[in-house]
């Protein structure tokens, strides 16, 4: 089952288990949408649309949501979303609340984290449901044809940083299917031409073409009779359902004493308008009537109209400055293909006048003489105003609907209307289309996202900044905090100077080189990895990250093998082989914990094997000195254990700066303690015999190998 929720009223929505219903719709004939459900309507056909499933993610930014894009065909009378979620069978796969959003015309604008939007941003509350089980369905009657979008995500992500391979994971797979019932017999309603209709057990489907710049549409039912008597038990549903807000108009005609008609101001132009007539008199009562449509067309005063090109993701339009005067009748300014944001500024106006501005999709607002609410037949516009005290107005619309957008302006004199008869105002408009507002600002990154062939963009924020455009600073780090974090993560790598010094003193030059490599690249990787202002990148970010991960893994590898006290040839072969394995595994999966832990465990097995062999060979515990165990091995092992515990289970987004710095220091400190000592009773290389041919046979007492010099 699912729980429905929305911030606004909308279409008729039902939530139910979808499994058996899917089989019924696919196996049986198309169901009757209204009327007698026992008889199928031959004027309807059903179609099924599906997309490949996607793995859901915990929400942290818009890219965490999984987007699905569907196209609803014209003349659709019923849309049913079938939602399915499958999860793995591991114990970590618990019931998870999944949020699913629906929107017509553009991807849904969502805000699961409750962050703030930029100033002057117009945001509608999204329509969503929360799925608590694996199946749910949503029904929408008379949906608008065109693009529909579905987005889904898991609950907001926790602050804990999970190490891949250590924490149990579960895959939640989400798949929405779209089933539609489409009318194949639709009556064309022509303006001013009565269309006779008869209703019995099934509704009647009509449509009328609305020309562009239609000022008003009047629908009227004439000569309505029910079984030969006066009366008009008919319900008209005009328009298509959209989400998150639905502006369908419903007209119920019952009383025979008054005319049954409906007025629609500024209906969407250059498209078909759906009309559904349904009888309210019962399945066996005949209802007859004539439907009449009348249109009032009016083309606004179009001043310097410019069309924005939809082929470019980032374009701007600066309309030429023009005078706005109060001409009678219809009055407006311009039309653009799409609008994402813009500002309107005033250069000359009196104290008693103002400019009313409406930004609408699908149709212009033409009713300034009666209202300033910017409401058209099927769209709530965005009202703005300019006055002597407010000379600039800005409007930001995230993810605007794909449609024609209209900018309407009217000079208004509320105190003295006669003053507007001679007034003229200079207005300048600027419109722009951008993937991300202000390129997500200094603390965000605008990332291009893709779902199949559909491209969209979102802001990924950093340094504690949040929000749609990374403008919410409620949890942001100050510049001082950013600098402290950078210093902690970089200077903590200086702890590697300790194992470097110990290695050089004990003539372990290969080990010292590895530690120096790790210290260098870890320092500059974390200097480049920081958000905000305290950033320094000497190489590409990916290169620095790869070298840092490689150095960390090889450092652990050489430390453990050095403790095994292998012969020189064996040790250096394993050094080289392990480095190559690390390089390959990090290229396959840089974040996989076992790509690093696997080789290290193999090195640990080699070390234990050599220690056990020496114990049996010498018949004494190895290492033999209790001081070595107490003052070196146990502290080193303890530091390494604490470092692993911090790395795998204690790091969060909030404490990352100091916990990871502690990880650096513990890792370097443990290496300094665990490196084996140099033999003290003999020099590293002693020549046991000089030959007559001036060659020397030398023996290394530590490694039991000979060489000729």
C-alpha positions, 0 to 999 in steps of 0.5 A: 500500500502507499500513503498519498500526500501533496501540498495542493489539491489535485486530481482524483488519486487512488492508492491500491495494491497493483499486482492483481490489477495489472493482470486484469488490465492486461488480460481483459478488455478495456474497462469502462471509465464511467457508467455501467462497469459491467459492459466494456466500452468499445470506444476505448483501448488500453496501452502499456508502457514500461521502462528499465528499473533503477536502483534507488539511493538514499537522498543527499541531493537531486542527483540521488533521486531516480528520474523516469520520463513517460509520454502520455498520448492524446485522448487519454481518459485514464492513466494508471501508474503501477509502482513496484519495488524489489529488494534483496534477501539479505538481513540488511534489507529491511522495510524502507519508506520510498518517496515517489513524486509525480509531475506533468511537463517537467521533472518534479521540484523536490525538497526532502531535506527542508532546505531554503530556495533562493530569493524570488523563487516560485516553488509549488509543493510537489505531489508525492506518495510514500510507499510502505510496501512493494506495490502501489498504484496511482489513478489519474482521470483525463491526464494531460497529454505530453511529458510526465515525470516520476522521481523516487528516492530512499529516505535522506542519507545518514551522516555516517561514511560507510566503507564499501565492503564492510557495512551490510548493503541492500539494493532497492530496485524501483520500476514504474509502469504506465497503463493508459486507457485511450479514447478512439472515438472523440467528437469534434466540437466546432465553434458556434456549431451545436453538436447533438449528444446522447448519453446512456451508460457511457460518457461522451468524449469531445474536444475543441481546438483552441486558437492562440490568443483566445480570450475566452471560451464559453461552453453551453448545454442547450435543449437538454432532456432526460427521458423526454422530460426537462432536466439536465443531469449531466456533468462536464469535465473540461480540461486535462489533469496535471500534477502537482496542481490540477485546474480541471473545471467541472460543471454539474447541470441539474436544474432545468430552470437556469442555463448550463454554461461555463466560462474559461478565461484565457484557455491554452491556445494552439491545442486541443481541449478535452471535454467529457460529458457524463450522465448523472441520471443512472445507467438506463436513463437517456439524456440528450443535449446539444453542446455549443462552444463560443470563442472570443479571440484577441491578439495582444499588443506584441512589442519586440517579441523574441523567441528563446531557442530551445536547442541551447541549454544556456541562453539569455534574451534582453528584450529591446526597451519599449514604451508601455501605454494603456491601450484598450482591450487586450494588452500584453508583451511578448511570448517566449518558448520557455522561461527559467528566470528573469528580472524586470526593471523600471526606468521612469514611473510616477508615484501613483502608477504601477506596472502589473506583470504576469508570467504564465505558461500555455496562455497569456493573462488578459484580464488585467481590467478585472483582476491582477491574480494572473489566473488563466483557465488552467494555470496559476501565473506568477504575479509581479509588480513594479512601482516607484518604490520597487523598480526591479522585480525578479522571478526564478522558476526551477524546472519550468514546464515545457510549453509556451510562456507568456509575459503580460504587462499592464499599466495600472493607476489604482488611485486615479485611472484617468492618469493612466490615459496619458502615462507611458512607462519604459520597461526593460525585460531580461529572460534567461535559460540556465541549467543551474542558477548562478552555476550553483554559486561558489560552494556548489557544482552544476552537474549534468544528469541523464536518464536515457535521452533526457538531460537535466542538471542539478547542484551538488553542494559542498562545505556544508552549504545546501539547497536547490542552488547551494544558497542555504547556509544554515549548516555552512562552514565558515572560512576559518573552519575550512582552513582548519579542516585543510590544515588538519588533513594535510599537516597530519601527514607529517607524521609519516616523517617518523617511519621515514626516519626509522626506515632510513636509520635501519637501512630500509630504503625501499620502505622509506621511499614508499612512506615518502610517496604516501606522505606527499600525495596524501597531503596534496590530495587532501589539499585539493579535496577540500570544499570552499576557498581553502583548496590547492590542486597541483595535479588533477583531482582524480590523479591525486586521489588515485596516488593517495589510495595507492600509497596508503595500500602499498604502505601497509603492504610493505610494512607487514612484509618487512616484519616478516623478515624475508630474504632480500630477493623474496621481499623485493619481488613481493614488494613489486608484485603487491604494488602491481596488484594494488594498482590493478585493484584500485583501477577496478574499484577505488572505493572497495575495501577488500581491494586493499584489505585482500592483499594486506591479509595475504601479507599478514599470512606470510608474516605469521607463517615466517614467525611460526617457522622461526619459532619452530626452528629456534624453539623459542618465541619470535620475536624473542625479546619481551621489550620488543613486544611491550615497547614496539609490537603491542603499541604498534598493533594497538594503534593499527587496530584503533586506526582500522576501527575509526576508518571503518565505523566512526567517520561521519560527514561532520567529524571527517576532518579530525577522525581522518586526520587521526587515521593519518597519524595512527597509520604512520605511527603504527608503521614506525613502531612495527618496523623491525630493528636492525641487527646490532651484533654485526655490521650490515655487510661483512667480508669474510674472505679476500681472494687472490683475484681481488674478489671478496666473498661477503656474507650478510648475517641478517639474511643468510645470503652471499654475494661476490664483490 
